[in-house]
Amino acid sequence: MSWIILLVAGLLEVVWAIGLKYTHGFTRLTPSLITIAAMVVSMVLLAHAMKTLPAGTAYAVWTGIGAVGAAVMGMILLGESTNIWRIMSLGLIVAGIIGLKFSSH
């Protein structure tokens, strides 16, 4: 169950990371409220997952999901670069996340 909670926390990290772009420096109310709510819930879920998962593993997986998700959403929503080196680098992060999942107890 902790892994599912951690996955949701990581997905919410993607929401707030991309949401920051839409807040325009927290000058737009609705995107700002969504972003702040996603931040808070993401952190609470991360803390909950850390009750049973190793802190280093949980944090690395959380940031990895957030980094990959934000980069992919940046490509989809914001027209960011989709060159092969970027995609391969994101694949390495995903491989690291999978490796951490299978190496934890």
Contacts in CASP RR format, 6 or more apart in sequence:
PFRMAT RR
TARGET T0000
AUTHOR 0000-0000-0000
METHOD contacts of the structure
MODEL  1
MSWIILLVAGLLEVVWAIGLKYTHGFTRLTPSLITIAAMVVSMVLLAHAM
KTLPAGTAYAVWTGIGAVGAAVMGMILLGESTNIWRIMSLGLIVAGIIGL
KFSSH
2 48 0 8 1.000
2 49 0 8 1.000
2 51 0 8 1.000
2 52 0 8 1.000
2 53 0 8 1.000
2 58 0 8 1.000
3 49 0 8 1.000
3 53 0 8 1.000
3 101 0 8 1.000
5 45 0 8 1.000
5 48 0 8 1.000
5 49 0 8 1.000
6 45 0 8 1.000
6 46 0 8 1.000
6 49 0 8 1.000
6 53 0 8 1.000
6 58 0 8 1.000
6 61 0 8 1.000
6 62 0 8 1.000
6 65 0 8 1.000
7 65 0 8 1.000
8 45 0 8 1.000
9 41 0 8 1.000
9 42 0 8 1.000
9 43 0 8 1.000
9 45 0 8 1.000
9 46 0 8 1.000
9 49 0 8 1.000
9 62 0 8 1.000
10 42 0 8 1.000
10 45 0 8 1.000
10 46 0 8 1.000
10 61 0 8 1.000
10 62 0 8 1.000
10 64 0 8 1.000
10 65 0 8 1.000
10 66 0 8 1.000
11 65 0 8 1.000
11 66 0 8 1.000
12 38 0 8 1.000
12 39 0 8 1.000
12 41 0 8 1.000
12 42 0 8 1.000
12 45 0 8 1.000
13 38 0 8 1.000
13 42 0 8 1.000
13 62 0 8 1.000
13 63 0 8 1.000
13 65 0 8 1.000
13 66 0 8 1.000
13 70 0 8 1.000
14 65 0 8 1.000
14 66 0 8 1.000
14 69 0 8 1.000
14 70 0 8 1.000
14 73 0 8 1.000
15 34 0 8 1.000
15 35 0 8 1.000
15 38 0 8 1.000
15 42 0 8 1.000
16 35 0 8 1.000
16 36 0 8 1.000
16 38 0 8 1.000
16 39 0 8 1.000
16 42 0 8 1.000
17 66 0 8 1.000
17 69 0 8 1.000
17 70 0 8 1.000
18 70 0 8 1.000
18 73 0 8 1.000
18 74 0 8 1.000
18 77 0 8 1.000
18 78 0 8 1.000
19 31 0 8 1.000
19 34 0 8 1.000
19 35 0 8 1.000
19 38 0 8 1.000
20 35 0 8 1.000
21 78 0 8 1.000
22 28 0 8 1.000
22 31 0 8 1.000
22 35 0 8 1.000
23 31 0 8 1.000
23 32 0 8 1.000
23 35 0 8 1.000
24 31 0 8 1.000
25 32 0 8 1.000
26 32 0 8 1.000
26 35 0 8 1.000
42 62 0 8 1.000
46 58 0 8 1.000
46 59 0 8 1.000
46 62 0 8 1.000
49 58 0 8 1.000
49 62 0 8 1.000
50 58 0 8 1.000
50 59 0 8 1.000
53 104 0 8 1.000
54 104 0 8 1.000
57 100 0 8 1.000
57 103 0 8 1.000
57 104 0 8 1.000
60 97 0 8 1.000
60 100 0 8 1.000
61 97 0 8 1.000
61 100 0 8 1.000
61 101 0 8 1.000
64 93 0 8 1.000
64 97 0 8 1.000
65 97 0 8 1.000
67 93 0 8 1.000
68 90 0 8 1.000
68 91 0 8 1.000
68 93 0 8 1.000
68 94 0 8 1.000
68 97 0 8 1.000
71 80 0 8 1.000
71 86 0 8 1.000
71 90 0 8 1.000
72 90 0 8 1.000
74 80 0 8 1.000
75 81 0 8 1.000
75 82 0 8 1.000
END
